[in-house]
Amino acid sequence: MIVIMRSLRRQGVFCRPCGLAVFRDLQANTLVAGWWGPLSAVVTPIVLLINLGALSRIRKLPEPVAFGPRPPLDPGRPVFRRPQGVVALIPLALLALLVLAVPLLAIIGAATDAGKPQPLTAGSCVHNDGTVTDQDLSAVPCDSSAAQYRVLYQSDDTCGPGDYLADPGYSTDGVTVLCLRPLDAADQ
């Protein structure tokens, strides 16, 4: 059943108890055996929903008026009160978790990207609202009195004398290290 998928269908003339008995057996078996193949994992939830349409038609069937050659089938327990239904809660819970986890992770990812610093480019000027080690840099116009540093690309493994290393998170790729050169009165 991992490679091959099969579909079972029961047709016939049923009274309400017989139709309900057949429905519950097939639905319980689908809940347990329907998840094993890669394609089946996608198709099974659709089949389970389609089967609910059959259940609505079964509930509209009349009760048996007179017994035929044999008595009607016993519908038995509802699907989720059977052992198969309890076991089926595992893949159903995993499916629900997957359906809920994808949007939740997207929201969390969007929220964490909102806290990401704005990338800086070489030649721009910045103001640091934090400290040299705990930076909170924001781009400002170079002719502004708030400008404290000019952003430079790191030419080798170190910045020039008197320059500071900018956190790599402020570079466009998140890896490149930028240098911050303090602006003095002559640079402004």
C-alpha positions as CSV (number, residue, x, y, z in Angstrom):
1,M,0.0,0.0,0.0
2,I,3.0,2.3,0.2
3,V,3.5,2.2,-3.6
4,I,0.0,1.3,-4.8
5,M,-3.3,3.1,-3.9
6,R,-6.6,1.4,-4.0
7,S,-10.2,2.7,-3.7
8,L,-13.1,0.6,-2.4
9,R,-16.7,1.3,-3.1
10,R,-19.8,-0.5,-1.8
11,Q,-22.9,-0.3,-3.9
12,G,-26.3,-1.8,-3.3
13,V,-29.7,-1.2,-2.0
14,F,-29.4,-0.3,1.7
15,C,-31.7,0.6,4.5
16,R,-30.4,3.2,6.9
17,P,-28.8,0.8,9.5
18,C,-27.1,-1.2,6.8
19,G,-25.8,1.9,4.9
20,L,-24.6,3.3,8.2
21,A,-22.8,0.0,9.1
22,V,-21.1,-0.1,5.7
23,F,-20.1,3.6,5.9
24,R,-18.6,3.3,9.4
25,D,-16.6,0.2,8.4
26,L,-15.2,1.8,5.3
27,Q,-14.6,5.2,6.9
28,A,-12.7,3.5,9.9
29,N,-10.6,1.5,7.5
30,T,-9.8,4.6,5.4
31,L,-8.7,6.4,8.5
32,V,-6.2,3.7,9.4
33,A,-5.0,2.4,6.0
34,G,-5.4,5.4,3.8
35,W,-2.3,7.3,4.8
36,W,0.5,5.0,3.9
37,G,1.5,6.1,0.4
38,P,2.9,9.6,-0.6
39,L,-0.1,10.2,-2.9
40,S,-2.5,8.6,-0.5
41,A,-1.5,11.1,2.2
42,V,-2.8,13.8,0.0
43,V,-5.8,12.0,-1.3
44,T,-7.1,10.5,2.0
45,P,-8.3,13.8,3.5
46,I,-10.2,14.5,0.3
47,V,-11.8,11.0,0.3
48,L,-12.8,11.4,4.0
49,L,-14.6,14.6,3.2
50,I,-16.3,13.0,0.1
51,N,-17.5,10.2,2.3
52,L,-19.2,12.7,4.6
53,G,-21.4,13.5,1.6
54,A,-22.3,9.8,1.3
55,L,-23.2,9.9,5.0
56,S,-25.7,12.7,4.5
57,R,-27.4,10.5,1.8
58,I,-27.4,7.5,4.1
59,R,-29.1,9.5,6.9
60,K,-31.9,10.3,4.5
61,L,-32.6,6.6,3.8
62,P,-35.8,5.2,5.4
63,E,-35.8,2.8,8.3
64,P,-36.6,-0.8,7.3
65,V,-40.3,-1.4,7.4
66,A,-40.2,-5.2,7.3
67,F,-37.3,-7.4,7.7
68,G,-36.2,-9.1,4.5
69,P,-34.4,-12.5,4.3
70,R,-32.1,-11.3,7.0
71,P,-32.2,-8.6,9.7
72,P,-30.4,-5.2,9.1
73,L,-26.7,-4.9,9.9
74,D,-25.8,-3.4,13.3
75,P,-24.1,0.0,12.6
76,G,-21.9,-0.5,15.6
77,R,-20.0,2.2,17.3
78,P,-19.4,5.6,15.7
79,V,-16.2,5.9,13.7
80,F,-14.1,7.8,16.3
81,R,-15.2,5.4,19.1
82,R,-13.7,2.4,17.3
83,P,-10.0,1.4,17.7
84,Q,-9.4,2.4,14.1
85,G,-10.8,5.9,14.8
86,V,-8.6,6.4,17.8
87,V,-5.5,5.3,15.9
88,A,-6.5,7.6,13.0
89,L,-6.4,10.6,15.3
90,I,-2.5,10.5,15.0
91,P,-2.3,11.3,11.3
92,L,-5.3,13.6,11.6
93,A,-3.5,15.5,14.4
94,L,-0.3,15.7,12.3
95,L,-2.2,17.0,9.3
96,A,-3.9,19.6,11.5
97,L,-0.5,20.6,12.9
98,L,0.9,20.9,9.4
99,V,-2.0,23.0,8.3
100,L,-1.7,25.3,11.3
101,A,2.1,25.3,11.5
102,V,2.8,26.6,8.0
103,P,0.9,29.9,8.4
104,L,2.1,30.2,12.0
105,L,5.7,29.9,10.9
106,A,5.1,32.4,8.1
107,I,3.8,34.9,10.6
108,I,6.7,34.3,12.9
109,G,9.1,34.7,10.1
110,A,7.5,37.9,9.0
111,A,7.7,39.2,12.6
112,T,11.3,38.3,13.0
113,D,12.2,40.0,9.6
114,A,10.6,43.1,10.9
115,G,13.2,43.3,13.7
116,K,16.1,42.9,11.2
117,P,18.3,46.0,10.8
118,Q,18.2,48.1,7.7
119,P,21.2,47.3,5.5
120,L,23.8,50.0,5.2
121,T,25.9,50.8,2.1
122,A,29.4,52.1,1.8
123,G,29.6,55.8,1.8
124,S,26.5,56.4,3.8
125,C,26.4,58.0,7.2
126,V,24.9,56.6,10.3
127,H,23.9,57.4,13.9
128,N,24.3,54.9,16.7
129,D,21.7,54.9,19.4
130,G,23.4,52.0,21.1
131,T,27.0,51.4,22.2
132,V,30.0,50.3,20.1
133,T,29.5,46.7,21.1
134,D,25.6,46.7,21.2
135,Q,24.9,48.7,18.0
136,D,21.6,50.3,17.0
137,L,22.6,52.0,13.7
138,S,20.3,54.0,11.5
139,A,21.1,55.7,8.3
140,V,21.1,59.5,8.3
141,P,22.1,62.2,5.8
142,C,25.8,62.9,5.9
143,D,25.2,66.7,6.3
144,S,23.0,66.0,9.3
145,S,24.2,66.9,12.8
146,A,23.1,63.4,13.9
147,A,25.6,61.7,11.6
148,Q,28.3,60.1,13.7
149,Y,30.0,57.6,11.4
150,R,30.7,57.0,7.7
151,V,30.2,53.4,6.5
152,L,33.2,51.9,4.7
153,Y,33.9,48.4,3.3
154,Q,36.5,46.5,5.1
155,S,39.5,46.3,2.9
156,D,41.2,43.4,4.8
157,D,40.7,41.6,8.1
158,T,40.8,44.8,10.1
159,C,39.4,48.3,9.9
160,G,41.6,51.4,9.9
161,P,43.0,53.0,13.0
162,G,40.2,54.6,15.0
163,D,37.5,52.8,13.0
164,Y,34.9,50.5,14.5
165,L,33.5,47.2,13.1
166,A,29.8,47.3,12.3
167,D,27.7,44.3,13.1
168,P,27.6,42.0,10.0
169,G,23.8,42.1,10.2
170,Y,23.9,45.6,8.8
171,S,25.5,44.5,5.5
172,T,23.3,43.7,2.6
173,D,24.3,40.0,2.6
174,G,24.5,39.6,6.4
175,V,28.1,38.4,6.2
176,T,30.2,41.3,4.8
177,V,31.9,43.3,7.6
178,L,31.6,47.1,7.3
179,C,33.8,49.6,9.1
180,L,32.5,52.7,10.8
181,R,34.8,55.7,10.6
182,P,33.9,58.5,13.1
183,L,33.1,61.8,11.5
184,D,35.0,64.8,12.9
185,A,34.3,68.4,12.3
186,A,36.5,68.5,9.1
187,D,34.4,65.6,7.5
188,Q,31.1,67.3,8.1
